[in-house]
Amino acid sequence: MKEFGVYILRSLKNNTYYIGSTEDISKRLVQHNAGAQSYTRKLIPFVLERFILCKSFEEARHSEYKLKKYKRKDIVNKVIADGVFPWNY
């Protein structure tokens, strides 16, 4: 069964976050750690910090876009800790 959602990965190399959306978080984490994405290849290895479920892939993509616009680590840390998007506070 597909589980659509937004994920937040943390690079163990430099402690930065990467935000994305997917329908298969296990597969996506393996892809990132295998270096399949050129954008994140230099930052591997990654650990999954948070996965937030969404109702559809469209909602997940929209939420990913909104979360990336915040560009503040303190907000991302709060999302990781609370497991909810900042617009739901």
HTML snippet that shows the backbone in 3Dmol.js (N, CA, C, O; Angstrom):
<script src="https://3Dmol.org/build/3Dmol-min.js"></script>
<div id="view" style="width:600px;height:400px;position:relative"></div>
<script>
const pdb = `
ATOM      1  N   MET A   1       0.832  -1.182   0.000  1.00  0.00           N
ATOM      2  CA  MET A   1       0.000   0.000   0.000  1.00  0.00           C
ATOM      3  C   MET A   1       0.880   1.250   0.000  1.00  0.00           C
ATOM      4  O   MET A   1       1.870   1.330   0.727  1.00  0.00           O
ATOM      5  N   LYS A   2       0.504   2.207  -0.817  1.00  0.00           N
ATOM      6  CA  LYS A   2       1.279   3.437  -0.916  1.00  0.00           C
ATOM      7  C   LYS A   2       0.989   4.332   0.279  1.00  0.00           C
ATOM      8  O   LYS A   2      -0.157   4.486   0.704  1.00  0.00           O
ATOM      9  N   GLU A   3       2.052   4.914   0.806  1.00  0.00           N
ATOM     10  CA  GLU A   3       1.933   5.881   1.893  1.00  0.00           C
ATOM     11  C   GLU A   3       2.593   7.170   1.423  1.00  0.00           C
ATOM     12  O   GLU A   3       3.818   7.295   1.424  1.00  0.00           O
ATOM     13  N   PHE A   4       1.766   8.118   1.023  1.00  0.00           N
ATOM     14  CA  PHE A   4       2.259   9.396   0.534  1.00  0.00           C
ATOM     15  C   PHE A   4       2.665  10.266   1.707  1.00  0.00           C
ATOM     16  O   PHE A   4       2.007  10.279   2.747  1.00  0.00           O
ATOM     17  N   GLY A   5       3.758  10.991   1.526  1.00  0.00           N
ATOM     18  CA  GLY A   5       4.163  11.874   2.599  1.00  0.00           C
ATOM     19  C   GLY A   5       5.389  12.686   2.287  1.00  0.00           C
ATOM     20  O   GLY A   5       6.001  12.559   1.227  1.00  0.00           O
ATOM     21  N   VAL A   6       5.734  13.528   3.246  1.00  0.00           N
ATOM     22  CA  VAL A   6       6.913  14.387   3.173  1.00  0.00           C
ATOM     23  C   VAL A   6       7.948  13.815   4.133  1.00  0.00           C
ATOM     24  O   VAL A   6       7.630  13.451   5.266  1.00  0.00           O
ATOM     25  N   TYR A   7       9.186  13.741   3.666  1.00  0.00           N
ATOM     26  CA  TYR A   7      10.252  13.220   4.527  1.00  0.00           C
ATOM     27  C   TYR A   7      11.322  14.275   4.736  1.00  0.00           C
ATOM     28  O   TYR A   7      11.550  15.148   3.898  1.00  0.00           O
ATOM     29  N   ILE A   8      11.967  14.160   5.885  1.00  0.00           N
ATOM     30  CA  ILE A   8      13.102  15.021   6.195  1.00  0.00           C
ATOM     31  C   ILE A   8      14.277  14.108   6.515  1.00  0.00           C
ATOM     32  O   ILE A   8      14.235  13.321   7.460  1.00  0.00           O
ATOM     33  N   LEU A   9      15.323  14.231   5.708  1.00  0.00           N
ATOM     34  CA  LEU A   9      16.542  13.469   5.921  1.00  0.00           C
ATOM     35  C   LEU A   9      17.597  14.392   6.508  1.00  0.00           C
ATOM     36  O   LEU A   9      17.601  15.597   6.259  1.00  0.00           O
ATOM     37  N   ARG A  10      18.490  13.804   7.293  1.00  0.00           N
ATOM     38  CA  ARG A  10      19.634  14.556   7.822  1.00  0.00           C
ATOM     39  C   ARG A  10      20.900  13.889   7.327  1.00  0.00           C
ATOM     40  O   ARG A  10      21.074  12.677   7.455  1.00  0.00           O
ATOM     41  N   SER A  11      21.780  14.697   6.761  1.00  0.00           N
ATOM     42  CA  SER A  11      23.066  14.189   6.300  1.00  0.00           C
ATOM     43  C   SER A  11      23.984  13.974   7.501  1.00  0.00           C
ATOM     44  O   SER A  11      24.171  14.873   8.321  1.00  0.00           O
ATOM     45  N   LEU A  12      24.547  12.785   7.593  1.00  0.00           N
ATOM     46  CA  LEU A  12      25.513  12.522   8.661  1.00  0.00           C
ATOM     47  C   LEU A  12      26.870  13.147   8.343  1.00  0.00           C
ATOM     48  O   LEU A  12      27.730  13.272   9.214  1.00  0.00           O
ATOM     49  N   LYS A  13      27.044  13.533   7.094  1.00  0.00           N
ATOM     50  CA  LYS A  13      28.304  14.143   6.675  1.00  0.00           C
ATOM     51  C   LYS A  13      28.434  15.583   7.169  1.00  0.00           C
ATOM     52  O   LYS A  13      29.488  15.978   7.668  1.00  0.00           O
ATOM     53  N   ASN A  14      27.353  16.371   7.030  1.00  0.00           N
ATOM     54  CA  ASN A  14      27.470  17.776   7.417  1.00  0.00           C
ATOM     55  C   ASN A  14      26.267  18.295   8.221  1.00  0.00           C
ATOM     56  O   ASN A  14      26.142  19.498   8.451  1.00  0.00           O
ATOM     57  N   ASN A  15      25.387  17.381   8.644  1.00  0.00           N
ATOM     58  CA  ASN A  15      24.254  17.726   9.516  1.00  0.00           C
ATOM     59  C   ASN A  15      23.219  18.645   8.869  1.00  0.00           C
ATOM     60  O   ASN A  15      22.476  19.322   9.579  1.00  0.00           O
ATOM     61  N   THR A  16      23.155  18.682   7.549  1.00  0.00           N
ATOM     62  CA  THR A  16      22.137  19.477   6.874  1.00  0.00           C
ATOM     63  C   THR A  16      20.912  18.609   6.600  1.00  0.00           C
ATOM     64  O   THR A  16      20.981  17.380   6.616  1.00  0.00           O
ATOM     65  N   TYR A  17      19.802  19.274   6.351  1.00  0.00           N
ATOM     66  CA  TYR A  17      18.546  18.573   6.085  1.00  0.00           C
ATOM     67  C   TYR A  17      18.236  18.575   4.598  1.00  0.00           C
ATOM     68  O   TYR A  17      18.604  19.492   3.864  1.00  0.00           O
ATOM     69  N   TYR A  18      17.554  17.532   4.179  1.00  0.00           N
ATOM     70  CA  TYR A  18      16.999  17.459   2.833  1.00  0.00           C
ATOM     71  C   TYR A  18      15.527  17.110   2.980  1.00  0.00           C
ATOM     72  O   TYR A  18      15.175  16.183   3.709  1.00  0.00           O
ATOM     73  N   ILE A  19      14.669  17.846   2.293  1.00  0.00           N
ATOM     74  CA  ILE A  19      13.225  17.639   2.369  1.00  0.00           C
ATOM     75  C   ILE A  19      12.731  17.154   1.019  1.00  0.00           C
ATOM     76  O   ILE A  19      13.104  17.700  -0.019  1.00  0.00           O
ATOM     77  N   GLY A  20      11.891  16.129   1.033  1.00  0.00           N
ATOM     78  CA  GLY A  20      11.332  15.604  -0.202  1.00  0.00           C
ATOM     79  C   GLY A  20       9.973  14.986   0.042  1.00  0.00           C
ATOM     80  O   GLY A  20       9.481  14.968   1.170  1.00  0.00           O
ATOM     81  N   SER A  21       9.365  14.478  -1.025  1.00  0.00           N
ATOM     82  CA  SER A  21       8.078  13.793  -0.913  1.00  0.00           C
ATOM     83  C   SER A  21       8.164  12.477  -1.680  1.00  0.00           C
ATOM     84  O   SER A  21       8.927  12.351  -2.637  1.00  0.00           O
ATOM     85  N   THR A  22       7.373  11.504  -1.247  1.00  0.00           N
ATOM     86  CA  THR A  22       7.430  10.186  -1.853  1.00  0.00           C
ATOM     87  C   THR A  22       6.173   9.399  -1.536  1.00  0.00           C
ATOM     88  O   THR A  22       5.350   9.809  -0.719  1.00  0.00           O
ATOM     89  N   GLU A  23       6.044   8.265  -2.196  1.00  0.00           N
ATOM     90  CA  GLU A  23       4.978   7.317  -1.876  1.00  0.00           C
ATOM     91  C   GLU A  23       5.556   6.035  -1.289  1.00  0.00           C
ATOM     92  O   GLU A  23       4.809   5.134  -0.908  1.00  0.00           O
ATOM     93  N   ASP A  24       6.898   5.948  -1.214  1.00  0.00           N
ATOM     94  CA  ASP A  24       7.566   4.766  -0.661  1.00  0.00           C
ATOM     95  C   ASP A  24       8.837   5.222   0.052  1.00  0.00           C
ATOM     96  O   ASP A  24       9.898   5.302  -0.566  1.00  0.00           O
ATOM     97  N   ILE A  25       8.737   5.516   1.326  1.00  0.00           N
ATOM     98  CA  ILE A  25       9.851   6.104   2.061  1.00  0.00           C
ATOM     99  C   ILE A  25      11.050   5.154   2.169  1.00  0.00           C
ATOM    100  O   ILE A  25      12.195   5.602   2.112  1.00  0.00           O
ATOM    101  N   SER A  26      10.804   3.870   2.322  1.00  0.00           N
ATOM    102  CA  SER A  26      11.921   2.914   2.428  1.00  0.00           C
ATOM    103  C   SER A  26      12.755   2.914   1.154  1.00  0.00           C
ATOM    104  O   SER A  26      13.984   2.975   1.202  1.00  0.00           O
ATOM    105  N   LYS A  27      12.077   2.844   0.026  1.00  0.00           N
ATOM    106  CA  LYS A  27      12.764   2.847  -1.269  1.00  0.00           C
ATOM    107  C   LYS A  27      13.505   4.163  -1.487  1.00  0.00           C
ATOM    108  O   LYS A  27      14.632   4.173  -1.982  1.00  0.00           O
ATOM    109  N   ARG A  28      12.877   5.257  -1.120  1.00  0.00           N
ATOM    110  CA  ARG A  28      13.472   6.578  -1.330  1.00  0.00           C
ATOM    111  C   ARG A  28      14.734   6.771  -0.499  1.00  0.00           C
ATOM    112  O   ARG A  28      15.709   7.348  -0.980  1.00  0.00           O
ATOM    113  N   LEU A  29      14.724   6.297   0.740  1.00  0.00           N
ATOM    114  CA  LEU A  29      15.908   6.409   1.597  1.00  0.00           C
ATOM    115  C   LEU A  29      17.066   5.596   1.015  1.00  0.00           C
ATOM    116  O   LEU A  29      18.210   6.050   1.019  1.00  0.00           O
ATOM    117  N   VAL A  30      16.770   4.405   0.520  1.00  0.00           N
ATOM    118  CA  VAL A  30      17.805   3.576  -0.115  1.00  0.00           C
ATOM    119  C   VAL A  30      18.376   4.293  -1.334  1.00  0.00           C
ATOM    120  O   VAL A  30      19.590   4.297  -1.537  1.00  0.00           O
ATOM    121  N   GLN A  31      17.509   4.902  -2.148  1.00  0.00           N
ATOM    122  CA  GLN A  31      17.969   5.634  -3.326  1.00  0.00           C
ATOM    123  C   GLN A  31      18.896   6.782  -2.950  1.00  0.00           C
ATOM    124  O   GLN A  31      19.939   6.964  -3.577  1.00  0.00           O
ATOM    125  N   HIS A  32      18.532   7.548  -1.948  1.00  0.00           N
ATOM    126  CA  HIS A  32      19.379   8.670  -1.523  1.00  0.00           C
ATOM    127  C   HIS A  32      20.732   8.163  -1.028  1.00  0.00           C
ATOM    128  O   HIS A  32      21.767   8.723  -1.388  1.00  0.00           O
ATOM    129  N   ASN A  33      20.737   7.117  -0.213  1.00  0.00           N
ATOM    130  CA  ASN A  33      21.991   6.609   0.339  1.00  0.00           C
ATOM    131  C   ASN A  33      22.842   5.874  -0.682  1.00  0.00           C
ATOM    132  O   ASN A  33      24.036   5.670  -0.459  1.00  0.00           O
ATOM    133  N   ALA A  34      22.245   5.472  -1.801  1.00  0.00           N
ATOM    134  CA  ALA A  34      22.997   4.829  -2.881  1.00  0.00           C
ATOM    135  C   ALA A  34      23.616   5.859  -3.824  1.00  0.00           C
ATOM    136  O   ALA A  34      24.383   5.504  -4.719  1.00  0.00           O
ATOM    137  N   GLY A  35      23.281   7.132  -3.622  1.00  0.00           N
ATOM    138  CA  GLY A  35      23.817   8.182  -4.471  1.00  0.00           C
ATOM    139  C   GLY A  35      23.090   8.321  -5.791  1.00  0.00           C
ATOM    140  O   GLY A  35      23.642   8.862  -6.750  1.00  0.00           O
ATOM    141  N   ALA A  36      21.852   7.837  -5.854  1.00  0.00           N
ATOM    142  CA  ALA A  36      21.078   7.874  -7.097  1.00  0.00           C
ATOM    143  C   ALA A  36      20.672   9.293  -7.492  1.00  0.00           C
ATOM    144  O   ALA A  36      20.404   9.545  -8.666  1.00  0.00           O
ATOM    145  N   GLN A  37      20.622  10.217  -6.545  1.00  0.00           N
ATOM    146  CA  GLN A  37      20.254  11.597  -6.828  1.00  0.00           C
ATOM    147  C   GLN A  37      21.526  12.451  -6.825  1.00  0.00           C
ATOM    148  O   GLN A  37      22.245  12.500  -5.827  1.00  0.00           O
ATOM    149  N   SER A  38      21.794  13.116  -7.936  1.00  0.00           N
ATOM    150  CA  SER A  38      23.022  13.902  -8.039  1.00  0.00           C
ATOM    151  C   SER A  38      23.053  15.049  -7.032  1.00  0.00           C
ATOM    152  O   SER A  38      24.120  15.419  -6.542  1.00  0.00           O
ATOM    153  N   TYR A  39      21.886  15.609  -6.724  1.00  0.00           N
ATOM    154  CA  TYR A  39      21.818  16.746  -5.804  1.00  0.00           C
ATOM    155  C   TYR A  39      22.281  16.374  -4.395  1.00  0.00           C
ATOM    156  O   TYR A  39      22.904  17.186  -3.711  1.00  0.00           O
ATOM    157  N   THR A  40      21.981  15.158  -3.966  1.00  0.00           N
ATOM    158  CA  THR A  40      22.311  14.758  -2.590  1.00  0.00           C
ATOM    159  C   THR A  40      23.499  13.800  -2.513  1.00  0.00           C
ATOM    160  O   THR A  40      23.891  13.404  -1.415  1.00  0.00           O
ATOM    161  N   ARG A  41      24.069  13.426  -3.632  1.00  0.00           N
ATOM    162  CA  ARG A  41      25.147  12.429  -3.667  1.00  0.00           C
ATOM    163  C   ARG A  41      26.321  12.806  -2.755  1.00  0.00           C
ATOM    164  O   ARG A  41      26.886  11.938  -2.090  1.00  0.00           O
ATOM    165  N   LYS A  42      26.688  14.077  -2.719  1.00  0.00           N
ATOM    166  CA  LYS A  42      27.845  14.514  -1.929  1.00  0.00           C
ATOM    167  C   LYS A  42      27.551  14.576  -0.439  1.00  0.00           C
ATOM    168  O   LYS A  42      28.457  14.808   0.362  1.00  0.00           O
ATOM    169  N   LEU A  43      26.285  14.370  -0.055  1.00  0.00           N
ATOM    170  CA  LEU A  43      25.893  14.500   1.354  1.00  0.00           C
ATOM    171  C   LEU A  43      25.650  13.164   2.047  1.00  0.00           C
ATOM    172  O   LEU A  43      25.348  13.152   3.241  1.00  0.00           O
ATOM    173  N   ILE A  44      25.768  12.045   1.346  1.00  0.00           N
ATOM    174  CA  ILE A  44      25.482  10.747   1.955  1.00  0.00           C
ATOM    175  C   ILE A  44      26.537  10.415   2.997  1.00  0.00           C
ATOM    176  O   ILE A  44      27.691  10.824   2.867  1.00  0.00           O
ATOM    177  N   PRO A  45      26.155   9.688   4.015  1.00  0.00           N
ATOM    178  CA  PRO A  45      24.898   8.970   4.263  1.00  0.00           C
ATOM    179  C   PRO A  45      23.839   9.859   4.929  1.00  0.00           C
ATOM    180  O   PRO A  45      24.138  10.877   5.553  1.00  0.00           O
ATOM    181  N   PHE A  46      22.590   9.417   4.761  1.00  0.00           N
ATOM    182  CA  PHE A  46      21.435  10.100   5.339  1.00  0.00           C
ATOM    183  C   PHE A  46      20.731   9.214   6.355  1.00  0.00           C
ATOM    184  O   PHE A  46      20.769   7.987   6.265  1.00  0.00           O
ATOM    185  N   VAL A  47      20.090   9.855   7.318  1.00  0.00           N
ATOM    186  CA  VAL A  47      19.174   9.165   8.230  1.00  0.00           C
ATOM    187  C   VAL A  47      17.823   9.858   8.123  1.00  0.00           C
ATOM    188  O   VAL A  47      17.743  11.067   7.904  1.00  0.00           O
ATOM    189  N   LEU A  48      16.777   9.082   8.280  1.00  0.00           N
ATOM    190  CA  LEU A  48      15.431   9.629   8.240  1.00  0.00           C
ATOM    191  C   LEU A  48      15.115  10.247   9.588  1.00  0.00           C
ATOM    192  O   LEU A  48      15.146   9.566  10.613  1.00  0.00           O
ATOM    193  N   GLU A  49      14.811  11.535   9.589  1.00  0.00           N
ATOM    194  CA  GLU A  49      14.466  12.239  10.817  1.00  0.00           C
ATOM    195  C   GLU A  49      12.957  12.246  11.050  1.00  0.00           C
ATOM    196  O   GLU A  49      12.509  12.112  12.189  1.00  0.00           O
ATOM    197  N   ARG A  50      12.167  12.401   9.983  1.00  0.00           N
ATOM    198  CA  ARG A  50      10.714  12.456  10.144  1.00  0.00           C
ATOM    199  C   ARG A  50      10.045  12.154   8.806  1.00  0.00           C
ATOM    200  O   ARG A  50      10.521  12.564   7.748  1.00  0.00           O
ATOM    201  N   PHE A  51       8.935  11.429   8.878  1.00  0.00           N
ATOM    202  CA  PHE A  51       8.069  11.187   7.728  1.00  0.00           C
ATOM    203  C   PHE A  51       6.657  11.553   8.155  1.00  0.00           C
ATOM    204  O   PHE A  51       6.128  10.995   9.116  1.00  0.00           O
ATOM    205  N   ILE A  52       6.048  12.492   7.441  1.00  0.00           N
ATOM    206  CA  ILE A  52       4.708  12.968   7.776  1.00  0.00           C
ATOM    207  C   ILE A  52       3.751  12.513   6.686  1.00  0.00           C
ATOM    208  O   ILE A  52       3.901  12.887   5.523  1.00  0.00           O
ATOM    209  N   LEU A  53       2.779  11.713   7.059  1.00  0.00           N
ATOM    210  CA  LEU A  53       1.815  11.188   6.095  1.00  0.00           C
ATOM    211  C   LEU A  53       0.915  12.287   5.542  1.00  0.00           C
ATOM    212  O   LEU A  53       0.570  13.243   6.237  1.00  0.00           O
ATOM    213  N   CYS A  54       0.546  12.127   4.276  1.00  0.00           N
ATOM    214  CA  CYS A  54      -0.378  13.029   3.597  1.00  0.00           C
ATOM    215  C   CYS A  54      -1.465  12.187   2.933  1.00  0.00           C
ATOM    216  O   CYS A  54      -1.301  10.978   2.765  1.00  0.00           O
ATOM    217  N   LYS A  55      -2.571  12.823   2.556  1.00  0.00           N
ATOM    218  CA  LYS A  55      -3.706  12.110   1.975  1.00  0.00           C
ATOM    219  C   LYS A  55      -3.480  11.683   0.534  1.00  0.00           C
ATOM    220  O   LYS A  55      -4.059  10.698   0.076  1.00  0.00           O
ATOM    221  N   SER A  56      -2.635  12.426  -0.187  1.00  0.00           N
ATOM    222  CA  SER A  56      -2.390  12.122  -1.596  1.00  0.00           C
ATOM    223  C   SER A  56      -0.976  12.565  -1.964  1.00  0.00           C
ATOM    224  O   SER A  56      -0.312  13.276  -1.209  1.00  0.00           O
ATOM    225  N   PHE A  57      -0.538  12.130  -3.134  1.00  0.00           N
ATOM    226  CA  PHE A  57       0.782  12.546  -3.599  1.00  0.00           C
ATOM    227  C   PHE A  57       0.786  14.043  -3.886  1.00  0.00           C
ATOM    228  O   PHE A  57       1.789  14.718  -3.655  1.00  0.00           O
ATOM    229  N   GLU A  58      -0.323  14.560  -4.385  1.00  0.00           N
ATOM    230  CA  GLU A  58      -0.427  15.989  -4.661  1.00  0.00           C
ATOM    231  C   GLU A  58      -0.288  16.807  -3.375  1.00  0.00           C
ATOM    232  O   GLU A  58       0.395  17.831  -3.355  1.00  0.00           O
ATOM    233  N   GLU A  59      -0.937  16.350  -2.307  1.00  0.00           N
ATOM    234  CA  GLU A  59      -0.810  17.037  -1.015  1.00  0.00           C
ATOM    235  C   GLU A  59       0.627  16.963  -0.510  1.00  0.00           C
ATOM    236  O   GLU A  59       1.145  17.937   0.036  1.00  0.00           O
ATOM    237  N   ALA A  60       1.269  15.819  -0.688  1.00  0.00           N
ATOM    238  CA  ALA A  60       2.656  15.657  -0.254  1.00  0.00           C
ATOM    239  C   ALA A  60       3.575  16.609  -1.009  1.00  0.00           C
ATOM    240  O   ALA A  60       4.431  17.249  -0.398  1.00  0.00           O
ATOM    241  N   ARG A  61       3.415  16.715  -2.320  1.00  0.00           N
ATOM    242  CA  ARG A  61       4.245  17.612  -3.122  1.00  0.00           C
ATOM    243  C   ARG A  61       4.027  19.075  -2.718  1.00  0.00           C
ATOM    244  O   ARG A  61       4.978  19.848  -2.603  1.00  0.00           O
ATOM    245  N   HIS A  62       2.778  19.430  -2.510  1.00  0.00           N
ATOM    246  CA  HIS A  62       2.448  20.799  -2.102  1.00  0.00           C
ATOM    247  C   HIS A  62       3.042  21.102  -0.717  1.00  0.00           C
ATOM    248  O   HIS A  62       3.590  22.183  -0.502  1.00  0.00           O
ATOM    249  N   SER A  63       2.935  20.170   0.197  1.00  0.00           N
ATOM    250  CA  SER A  63       3.478  20.361   1.552  1.00  0.00           C
ATOM    251  C   SER A  63       5.001  20.435   1.519  1.00  0.00           C
ATOM    252  O   SER A  63       5.597  21.234   2.242  1.00  0.00           O
ATOM    253  N   GLU A  64       5.635  19.613   0.690  1.00  0.00           N
ATOM    254  CA  GLU A  64       7.095  19.674   0.530  1.00  0.00           C
ATOM    255  C   GLU A  64       7.505  21.071   0.071  1.00  0.00           C
ATOM    256  O   GLU A  64       8.420  21.673   0.633  1.00  0.00           O
ATOM    257  N   TYR A  65       6.833  21.574  -0.938  1.00  0.00           N
ATOM    258  CA  TYR A  65       7.137  22.908  -1.481  1.00  0.00           C
ATOM    259  C   TYR A  65       6.974  23.990  -0.408  1.00  0.00           C
ATOM    260  O   TYR A  65       7.835  24.857  -0.255  1.00  0.00           O
ATOM    261  N   LYS A  66       5.869  23.930   0.327  1.00  0.00           N
ATOM    262  CA  LYS A  66       5.628  24.937   1.375  1.00  0.00           C
ATOM    263  C   LYS A  66       6.692  24.875   2.465  1.00  0.00           C
ATOM    264  O   LYS A  66       7.181  25.909   2.919  1.00  0.00           O
ATOM    265  N   LEU A  67       7.053  23.657   2.887  1.00  0.00           N
ATOM    266  CA  LEU A  67       8.048  23.500   3.953  1.00  0.00           C
ATOM    267  C   LEU A  67       9.419  24.005   3.494  1.00  0.00           C
ATOM    268  O   LEU A  67      10.135  24.635   4.273  1.00  0.00           O
ATOM    269  N   LYS A  68       9.785  23.739   2.255  1.00  0.00           N
ATOM    270  CA  LYS A  68      11.077  24.204   1.748  1.00  0.00           C
ATOM    271  C   LYS A  68      11.153  25.727   1.704  1.00  0.00           C
ATOM    272  O   LYS A  68      12.244  26.287   1.817  1.00  0.00           O
ATOM    273  N   LYS A  69      10.036  26.400   1.544  1.00  0.00           N
ATOM    274  CA  LYS A  69      10.024  27.858   1.472  1.00  0.00           C
ATOM    275  C   LYS A  69      10.386  28.510   2.808  1.00  0.00           C
ATOM    276  O   LYS A  69      10.809  29.666   2.830  1.00  0.00           O
ATOM    277  N   TYR A  70      10.228  27.795   3.911  1.00  0.00           N
ATOM    278  CA  TYR A  70      10.553  28.373   5.226  1.00  0.00           C
ATOM    279  C   TYR A  70      12.047  28.642   5.384  1.00  0.00           C
ATOM    280  O   TYR A  70      12.431  29.659   5.961  1.00  0.00           O
ATOM    281  N   LYS A  71      12.890  27.750   4.883  1.00  0.00           N
ATOM    282  CA  LYS A  71      14.350  27.919   4.870  1.00  0.00           C
ATOM    283  C   LYS A  71      14.957  28.238   6.240  1.00  0.00           C
ATOM    284  O   LYS A  71      15.995  28.896   6.319  1.00  0.00           O
ATOM    285  N   ARG A  72      14.330  27.785   7.296  1.00  0.00           N
ATOM    286  CA  ARG A  72      14.863  28.029   8.645  1.00  0.00           C
ATOM    287  C   ARG A  72      15.011  26.705   9.373  1.00  0.00           C
ATOM    288  O   ARG A  72      14.075  25.910   9.459  1.00  0.00           O
ATOM    289  N   LYS A  73      16.216  26.489   9.896  1.00  0.00           N
ATOM    290  CA  LYS A  73      16.510  25.229  10.563  1.00  0.00           C
ATOM    291  C   LYS A  73      15.688  25.055  11.835  1.00  0.00           C
ATOM    292  O   LYS A  73      15.318  23.932  12.177  1.00  0.00           O
ATOM    293  N   ASP A  74      15.393  26.158  12.549  1.00  0.00           N
ATOM    294  CA  ASP A  74      14.610  26.036  13.782  1.00  0.00           C
ATOM    295  C   ASP A  74      13.188  25.552  13.477  1.00  0.00           C
ATOM    296  O   ASP A  74      12.608  24.806  14.265  1.00  0.00           O
ATOM    297  N   ILE A  75      12.631  25.968  12.352  1.00  0.00           N
ATOM    298  CA  ILE A  75      11.292  25.499  11.977  1.00  0.00           C
ATOM    299  C   ILE A  75      11.341  24.027  11.601  1.00  0.00           C
ATOM    300  O   ILE A  75      10.469  23.254  11.997  1.00  0.00           O
ATOM    301  N   VAL A  76      12.350  23.638  10.843  1.00  0.00           N
ATOM    302  CA  VAL A  76      12.492  22.224  10.472  1.00  0.00           C
ATOM    303  C   VAL A  76      12.698  21.375  11.719  1.00  0.00           C
ATOM    304  O   VAL A  76      12.133  20.286  11.817  1.00  0.00           O
ATOM    305  N   ASN A  77      13.488  21.844  12.663  1.00  0.00           N
ATOM    306  CA  ASN A  77      13.688  21.103  13.917  1.00  0.00           C
ATOM    307  C   ASN A  77      12.370  20.932  14.674  1.00  0.00           C
ATOM    308  O   ASN A  77      12.131  19.880  15.267  1.00  0.00           O
ATOM    309  N   LYS A  78      11.516  21.953  14.657  1.00  0.00           N
ATOM    310  CA  LYS A  78      10.213  21.860  15.326  1.00  0.00           C
ATOM    311  C   LYS A  78       9.312  20.855  14.614  1.00  0.00           C
ATOM    312  O   LYS A  78       8.594  20.096  15.265  1.00  0.00           O
ATOM    313  N   VAL A  79       9.346  20.844  13.299  1.00  0.00           N
ATOM    314  CA  VAL A  79       8.567  19.870  12.529  1.00  0.00           C
ATOM    315  C   VAL A  79       9.044  18.453  12.853  1.00  0.00           C
ATOM    316  O   VAL A  79       8.231  17.543  13.017  1.00  0.00           O
ATOM    317  N   ILE A  80      10.342  18.274  12.944  1.00  0.00           N
ATOM    318  CA  ILE A  80      10.895  16.957  13.287  1.00  0.00           C
ATOM    319  C   ILE A  80      10.424  16.546  14.686  1.00  0.00           C
ATOM    320  O   ILE A  80      10.003  15.408  14.892  1.00  0.00           O
ATOM    321  N   ALA A  81      10.496  17.452  15.623  1.00  0.00           N
ATOM    322  CA  ALA A  81      10.128  17.142  17.004  1.00  0.00           C
ATOM    323  C   ALA A  81       8.628  16.873  17.161  1.00  0.00           C
ATOM    324  O   ALA A  81       8.228  15.943  17.861  1.00  0.00           O
ATOM    325  N   ASP A  82       7.800  17.699  16.499  1.00  0.00           N
ATOM    326  CA  ASP A  82       6.350  17.620  16.696  1.00  0.00           C
ATOM    327  C   ASP A  82       5.635  16.711  15.704  1.00  0.00           C
ATOM    328  O   ASP A  82       4.559  16.190  16.000  1.00  0.00           O
ATOM    329  N   GLY A  83       6.231  16.520  14.528  1.00  0.00           N
ATOM    330  CA  GLY A  83       5.619  15.668  13.513  1.00  0.00           C
ATOM    331  C   GLY A  83       4.432  16.302  12.801  1.00  0.00           C
ATOM    332  O   GLY A  83       3.609  15.598  12.216  1.00  0.00           O
ATOM    333  N   VAL A  84       4.340  17.641  12.849  1.00  0.00           N
ATOM    334  CA  VAL A  84       3.279  18.350  12.130  1.00  0.00           C
ATOM    335  C   VAL A  84       3.905  19.528  11.370  1.00  0.00           C
ATOM    336  O   VAL A  84       4.961  20.043  11.736  1.00  0.00           O
ATOM    337  N   PHE A  85       3.221  19.925  10.316  1.00  0.00           N
ATOM    338  CA  PHE A  85       3.703  21.039   9.504  1.00  0.00           C
ATOM    339  C   PHE A  85       3.501  22.353  10.251  1.00  0.00           C
ATOM    340  O   PHE A  85       2.593  22.454  11.075  1.00  0.00           O
ATOM    341  N   PRO A  86       4.338  23.371   9.978  1.00  0.00           N
ATOM    342  CA  PRO A  86       4.246  24.639  10.695  1.00  0.00           C
ATOM    343  C   PRO A  86       2.912  25.358  10.483  1.00  0.00           C
ATOM    344  O   PRO A  86       2.500  26.137  11.342  1.00  0.00           O
ATOM    345  N   TRP A  87       2.243  25.123   9.386  1.00  0.00           N
ATOM    346  CA  TRP A  87       0.955  25.776   9.144  1.00  0.00           C
ATOM    347  C   TRP A  87      -0.176  25.083   9.881  1.00  0.00           C
ATOM    348  O   TRP A  87      -1.323  25.524   9.807  1.00  0.00           O
ATOM    349  N   ASN A  88       0.130  23.997  10.597  1.00  0.00           N
ATOM    350  CA  ASN A  88      -0.854  23.304  11.426  1.00  0.00           C
ATOM    351  C   ASN A  88      -0.708  23.633  12.910  1.00  0.00           C
ATOM    352  O   ASN A  88      -1.447  23.092  13.733  1.00  0.00           O
ATOM    353  N   TYR A  89       0.234  24.510  13.264  1.00  0.00           N
ATOM    354  CA  TYR A  89       0.456  24.844  14.683  1.00  0.00           C
ATOM    355  C   TYR A  89      -0.683  25.673  15.208  1.00  0.00           C
ATOM    356  O   TYR A  89      -0.681  26.054  16.378  1.00  0.00           O
TER     357      TYR A  89
END
`;
const viewer = $3Dmol.createViewer("view");
viewer.addModel(pdb, "pdb");
viewer.setStyle({}, {cartoon: {color: "spectrum"}});
viewer.zoomTo();
viewer.render();
</script>
